[in-house]
Amino acid sequence: MIRPVNTTETDAIINIWVEASVIAHDFMDANYWQGKKEDMQHIYLPSATTYIYETSGKILGFISMINNYIAALFVSSEVKGKGIGKQLINFVKQQYETLELAVFKENKRSVEFYKKQGFQVILEGIEENTGHAELIMKFERAENNNN
């Protein structure tokens, strides 16, 4: 089930975020992510609308949105590759005609995942905090619906 996060669930999603970030960004020092936990808890999550994917009372993934920008999409490593990320993306695709996100270019698995979900690279640059190359990707809903 996908639903809005409760404030009591912040620790659970931060744990997923740190674990998944370290795995997905093996080209970066793991301490970088540990050092960002406070910012995630006190700055990023409060400024976003976050939805969790939950099964049997266990949070397995989440997506955080700032307007139509996907600020975070992370899935627990124990269920990675089981379609949860795709379900979270499809959930927000129903709410927005366009979606944008930034992803590290070296995070090839995520780049390919987003391409399979219909995102296209629109810009390449350098992420200022890390100095790593990042891609700005965009999804636009097909205009074949005239509702």
Backbone as JSON, one array per atom type, in Angstrom:
{
  "sequence": "MIRPVNTTETDAIINIWVEASVIAHDFMDANYWQGKKEDMQHIYLPSATTYIYETSGKILGFISMINNYIAALFVSSEVKGKGIGKQLINFVKQQYETLELAVFKENKRSVEFYKKQGFQVILEGIEENTGHAELIMKFERAENNNN",
  "N": [[0.84, -1.18, 0.0], [0.49, 2.23, -0.77], [0.91, 5.24, 0.85], [0.57, 8.47, 2.55], [3.36, 9.52, 4.54], [3.72, 9.23, 8.09], [4.66, 11.41, 10.78], [5.85, 9.98, 12.79], [7.23, 8.02, 11.51], [9.58, 8.81, 10.46], [12.23, 8.05, 11.23], [12.39, 5.42, 10.26], [12.25, 5.77, 7.46], [14.51, 7.32, 7.04], [16.49, 5.52, 7.75], [16.2, 3.64, 5.65], [16.89, 5.33, 3.55], [19.63, 6.0, 4.12], [20.86, 3.43, 4.08], [20.22, 2.53, 1.44], [21.36, 4.61, -0.05], [24.12, 4.4, 0.46], [24.63, 1.91, -0.74], [23.78, 2.33, -3.43], [25.4, 4.41, -4.21], [28.16, 3.67, -4.41], [30.45, 4.77, -5.3], [31.03, 6.88, -3.77], [32.11, 8.16, -0.56], [30.87, 6.44, 2.22], [30.5, 7.79, 4.6], [29.66, 10.3, 3.87], [26.9, 10.11, 3.46], [26.01, 9.33, 6.0], [26.63, 11.66, 7.35], [24.69, 13.36, 6.4], [22.29, 12.78, 7.57], [21.03, 14.36, 9.61], [20.35, 16.69, 8.15], [18.59, 15.53, 6.34], [16.53, 14.74, 8.06], [15.72, 17.18, 9.3], [15.6, 19.21, 7.39], [15.23, 18.41, 4.58], [13.15, 16.32, 4.48], [10.98, 17.59, 5.94], [10.36, 19.62, 4.1], [9.24, 18.38, 1.97], [6.69, 16.4, 0.32], [5.95, 13.28, 1.31], [5.56, 9.89, 0.46], [4.96, 6.57, 1.48], [5.77, 3.14, 0.81], [4.23, 0.4, 2.0], [4.0, -2.76, 3.55], [2.29, -5.16, 5.36], [2.58, -3.62, 7.69], [5.23, -2.86, 7.57], [7.63, -0.58, 6.44], [8.84, -0.33, 3.24], [9.83, 1.25, 1.25], [10.11, 4.61, -0.14], [8.95, 7.74, -1.52], [9.74, 11.09, -2.1], [8.39, 14.22, -2.73], [8.79, 17.46, -4.1], [6.84, 19.77, -5.13], [6.64, 19.05, -8.52], [8.98, 17.7, -8.52], [11.03, 14.96, -8.01], [12.44, 14.41, -5.15], [13.5, 12.4, -3.66], [13.78, 8.89, -3.96], [13.69, 5.85, -2.7], [14.33, 2.46, -1.91], [14.16, -0.28, 0.29], [16.98, -2.41, 0.69], [16.45, -5.1, 0.96], [14.26, -5.65, -0.59], [14.82, -4.7, -3.07], [14.5, -4.36, -6.59], [12.06, -5.6, -6.84], [9.89, -4.27, -7.86], [8.84, -2.2, -6.35], [9.88, 0.43, -6.43], [9.05, 1.14, -9.01], [6.27, 1.08, -8.65], [5.97, 3.22, -6.86], [6.87, 5.34, -8.48], [4.91, 5.22, -10.52], [2.7, 5.91, -8.99], [3.15, 8.67, -8.43], [3.2, 9.58, -11.03], [0.56, 9.58, -11.71], [-0.33, 11.84, -10.5], [0.99, 14.05, -11.49], [1.69, 15.84, -14.49], [4.19, 16.26, -15.53], [7.4, 15.21, -14.45], [10.42, 15.72, -12.67], [13.86, 15.06, -11.89], [17.03, 14.59, -10.23], [19.93, 12.69, -10.71], [22.85, 10.89, -9.84], [25.28, 10.49, -12.32], [27.03, 8.34, -12.25], [25.58, 6.45, -10.93], [24.52, 4.08, -12.29], [22.6, 2.01, -12.32], [20.28, 3.22, -11.28], [19.93, 5.29, -13.15], [19.34, 3.81, -15.47], [16.99, 2.57, -14.56], [15.25, 4.81, -14.3], [15.14, 5.61, -16.99], [13.78, 3.42, -18.08], [11.35, 3.92, -16.97], [10.4, 5.95, -18.46], [11.68, 8.41, -18.32], [13.77, 11.04, -19.54], [17.06, 12.2, -20.21], [17.73, 15.54, -19.72], [19.62, 17.39, -19.12], [23.04, 17.7, -18.23], [25.28, 17.97, -15.56], [27.35, 19.19, -12.86], [27.11, 18.14, -9.58], [27.01, 20.32, -6.96], [27.7, 19.96, -4.21], [29.12, 17.58, -4.04], [30.75, 17.29, -6.23], [30.43, 15.4, -8.16], [29.31, 14.12, -11.34], [26.03, 14.8, -12.46], [22.78, 13.93, -13.66], [20.0, 15.56, -15.0], [16.76, 14.6, -15.21], [13.69, 14.06, -16.99], [10.22, 13.41, -17.06], [7.42, 13.27, -19.15], [4.0, 13.16, -19.35], [2.17, 11.43, -21.79], [0.2, 13.08, -24.2], [-2.24, 11.84, -24.9], [-4.62, 11.68, -23.71], [-7.68, 13.22, -23.4], [-9.16, 14.37, -21.25]],
  "CA": [[0.0, 0.0, 0.0], [1.19, 3.51, -0.79], [0.18, 6.23, 1.63], [1.43, 9.52, 3.09], [4.15, 9.15, 5.71], [3.41, 9.86, 9.37], [5.87, 11.96, 11.37], [6.47, 8.96, 13.65], [7.91, 7.06, 10.65], [10.76, 9.46, 9.89], [13.44, 7.26, 11.46], [12.37, 4.25, 9.37], [12.59, 6.14, 6.08], [15.9, 7.77, 7.04], [17.3, 4.3, 7.73], [16.15, 3.13, 4.28], [17.63, 6.28, 2.73], [21.07, 5.84, 4.34], [21.26, 2.11, 3.59], [20.13, 2.5, -0.03], [22.31, 5.58, -0.6], [25.47, 3.82, 0.53], [24.7, 0.84, -1.74], [23.63, 2.88, -4.79], [26.46, 5.38, -4.48], [29.39, 3.06, -3.95], [31.54, 5.61, -5.79], [31.2, 7.96, -2.8], [32.4, 7.73, 0.8], [29.64, 6.18, 2.98], [30.37, 8.8, 5.66], [28.92, 11.45, 3.33], [25.47, 9.89, 3.7], [25.8, 9.38, 7.45], [26.7, 13.06, 7.73], [23.51, 14.08, 5.89], [21.07, 12.32, 8.25], [20.37, 15.49, 10.28], [19.73, 17.52, 7.11], [17.44, 14.79, 5.82], [15.46, 14.76, 9.06], [15.26, 18.5, 9.71], [15.45, 20.14, 6.26], [14.67, 17.84, 3.34], [11.84, 15.67, 4.65], [9.9, 18.54, 6.26], [10.0, 20.48, 2.96], [8.71, 17.53, 0.9], [5.54, 15.54, 0.54], [6.52, 11.95, 1.23], [4.67, 8.73, 0.45], [5.69, 5.33, 1.75], [5.25, 1.85, 0.37], [4.17, -0.39, 3.22], [3.36, -4.08, 3.5], [2.2, -5.79, 6.69], [3.08, -2.7, 8.71], [6.66, -2.59, 7.39], [7.96, 0.37, 5.38], [9.82, -0.93, 2.34], [10.34, 2.26, 0.34], [9.42, 5.9, -0.07], [9.22, 8.76, -2.54], [9.51, 12.44, -1.58], [8.12, 15.16, -3.81], [8.7, 18.91, -3.9], [6.06, 20.06, -6.34], [6.74, 17.92, -9.45], [10.37, 17.24, -8.47], [11.27, 13.79, -7.16], [13.6, 14.74, -4.32], [14.06, 11.14, -3.16], [13.09, 7.62, -4.22], [14.57, 4.82, -2.15], [13.7, 1.19, -1.56], [14.99, -1.12, 1.15], [17.79, -3.36, -0.08], [15.89, -6.45, 1.04], [13.22, -5.83, -1.62], [15.26, -4.02, -4.3], [14.26, -5.14, -7.8], [10.77, -6.29, -6.75], [8.83, -3.45, -8.43], [8.34, -1.18, -5.43], [10.24, 1.73, -6.99], [8.17, 1.37, -10.15], [4.95, 1.42, -8.12], [6.03, 4.58, -6.32], [6.93, 6.25, -9.64], [3.59, 5.23, -11.15], [1.82, 6.63, -8.08], [3.28, 10.11, -8.64], [2.86, 9.88, -12.43], [-0.89, 9.83, -11.75], [-0.6, 13.14, -9.89], [1.7, 15.14, -12.18], [1.88, 15.64, -15.94], [5.64, 16.18, -15.75], [8.21, 14.94, -13.27], [11.85, 15.92, -12.87], [14.72, 14.54, -10.82], [18.47, 14.59, -10.46], [20.54, 11.41, -10.34], [24.27, 10.85, -10.16], [25.55, 9.77, -13.57], [27.71, 7.09, -11.91], [24.59, 5.54, -10.38], [24.02, 3.55, -13.55], [21.37, 1.22, -12.12], [19.16, 4.15, -11.15], [19.75, 5.97, -14.45], [18.62, 2.86, -16.34], [15.64, 2.43, -14.0], [14.45, 5.97, -14.68], [14.91, 5.55, -18.44], [12.72, 2.42, -18.3], [10.09, 4.51, -16.51], [10.01, 7.0, -19.4], [12.42, 9.65, -18.11], [14.83, 11.33, -20.49], [18.07, 13.14, -19.74], [17.57, 16.86, -20.35], [20.76, 18.23, -18.78], [24.1, 17.07, -17.45], [26.07, 18.98, -14.87], [28.11, 18.74, -11.7], [26.42, 18.39, -8.32], [27.95, 21.23, -6.31], [28.16, 19.5, -2.89], [29.97, 16.39, -4.12], [31.64, 17.37, -7.38], [30.14, 14.3, -9.07], [28.41, 14.41, -12.45], [24.64, 14.43, -12.25], [21.87, 14.07, -14.79], [18.65, 16.03, -14.74], [15.9, 13.79, -16.06], [12.32, 14.55, -17.02], [9.15, 12.57, -17.59], [6.23, 14.02, -19.56], [2.87, 12.29, -19.65], [1.71, 11.52, -23.19], [-1.03, 13.88, -24.33], [-3.26, 11.1, -25.64], [-5.83, 11.74, -22.91], [-8.33, 14.52, -23.54], [-10.18, 14.53, -20.21]],
  "C": [[0.89, 1.25, 0.0], [0.31, 4.52, -0.07], [1.12, 7.33, 2.11], [2.15, 9.04, 4.34], [3.61, 9.87, 6.94], [4.71, 10.36, 9.98], [6.58, 10.94, 12.27], [7.3, 7.96, 12.83], [9.2, 7.61, 10.03], [12.02, 8.62, 10.06], [13.51, 6.07, 10.5], [12.76, 4.64, 7.95], [14.02, 6.68, 5.99], [16.84, 6.56, 7.02], [17.34, 3.68, 6.33], [17.01, 4.01, 3.39], [19.15, 6.09, 2.88], [21.55, 4.52, 3.75], [21.29, 2.07, 2.06], [21.13, 3.46, -0.68], [23.72, 5.03, -0.62], [25.64, 2.75, -0.54], [24.7, 1.42, -3.16], [24.78, 3.8, -5.18], [27.8, 4.86, -3.97], [30.64, 3.81, -4.43], [31.82, 6.79, -4.86], [31.49, 7.37, -1.42], [31.07, 7.58, 1.56], [29.42, 7.21, 4.08], [29.63, 10.05, 5.17], [27.44, 11.32, 3.67], [25.15, 9.92, 5.19], [25.77, 10.84, 7.93], [25.5, 13.89, 7.3], [22.21, 13.69, 6.6], [20.3, 13.46, 8.92], [19.67, 16.39, 9.27], [18.49, 16.83, 6.55], [16.26, 14.91, 6.78], [14.87, 16.15, 9.28], [15.03, 19.49, 8.57], [14.68, 19.5, 5.12], [13.3, 17.21, 3.52], [10.73, 16.65, 5.02], [9.47, 19.42, 5.07], [9.37, 19.69, 1.81], [7.41, 16.86, 1.32], [6.02, 14.12, 0.29], [5.44, 10.88, 1.33], [5.51, 7.49, 0.7], [4.98, 4.15, 1.09], [5.37, 0.94, 1.58], [3.47, -1.71, 2.96], [3.42, -4.68, 4.89], [2.82, -4.92, 7.78], [4.56, -2.36, 8.6], [6.87, -1.65, 6.21], [9.08, -0.21, 4.55], [10.42, 0.06, 1.35], [9.58, 3.56, 0.5], [9.81, 6.76, -1.26], [8.85, 10.1, -1.92], [9.43, 13.4, -2.75], [8.18, 16.59, -3.3], [8.11, 19.43, -5.19], [6.17, 18.86, -7.28], [8.16, 17.34, -9.51], [10.49, 16.05, -7.51], [12.57, 14.04, -6.41], [14.27, 13.47, -3.8], [13.16, 9.99, -3.58], [14.05, 6.53, -3.77], [13.75, 3.63, -1.7], [14.67, 0.4, -0.71], [15.73, -2.16, 0.32], [17.21, -4.76, -0.06], [14.8, -6.71, 0.0], [13.56, -5.11, -2.93], [15.02, -4.93, -5.5], [12.93, -5.88, -7.81], [9.6, -5.43, -7.24], [8.3, -2.35, -7.54], [8.67, 0.23, -5.94], [9.34, 2.1, -8.15], [6.76, 1.75, -9.68], [4.92, 2.83, -7.56], [6.09, 5.62, -7.44], [5.55, 6.35, -10.3], [2.57, 5.99, -10.31], [1.92, 8.14, -8.33], [3.02, 10.5, -10.1], [1.37, 10.18, -12.57], [-1.23, 11.23, -11.25], [-0.02, 14.32, -10.66], [1.83, 14.81, -13.66], [3.35, 15.55, -16.29], [6.31, 15.93, -14.4], [9.66, 15.22, -13.62], [12.6, 15.36, -11.68], [16.16, 14.74, -11.21], [19.01, 13.27, -9.96], [22.01, 11.47, -10.7], [24.5, 9.99, -11.39], [26.2, 8.42, -13.29], [26.76, 6.05, -11.31], [23.82, 4.91, -11.55], [22.72, 2.75, -13.4], [20.15, 2.13, -12.02], [18.89, 4.89, -12.45], [18.95, 5.07, -15.39], [17.19, 2.64, -15.86], [14.75, 3.59, -14.45], [14.18, 6.0, -16.19], [13.8, 4.56, -18.76], [11.36, 2.94, -17.87], [9.67, 5.7, -17.39], [10.69, 8.33, -19.21], [13.5, 9.79, -19.17], [15.79, 12.34, -19.88], [17.86, 14.46, -20.48], [18.77, 17.77, -20.09], [21.78, 17.4, -18.01], [24.94, 18.16, -16.83], [26.86, 18.35, -13.74], [27.32, 19.12, -10.45], [27.39, 19.13, -7.42], [28.48, 20.73, -4.96], [29.17, 18.36, -2.96], [31.01, 16.46, -5.23], [31.44, 16.24, -8.38], [29.17, 14.74, -10.17], [27.0, 13.96, -12.1], [23.84, 14.7, -13.51], [20.55, 14.61, -14.28], [17.77, 15.28, -15.74], [14.46, 14.26, -15.92], [11.4, 13.5, -17.63], [7.99, 13.48, -17.96], [5.17, 13.02, -19.96], [2.43, 12.51, -21.09], [0.37, 12.26, -23.21], [-2.1, 13.15, -25.14], [-4.56, 11.02, -24.87], [-6.43, 13.13, -23.02], [-9.44, 14.67, -22.51], [-10.22, 15.95, -19.75]]
}
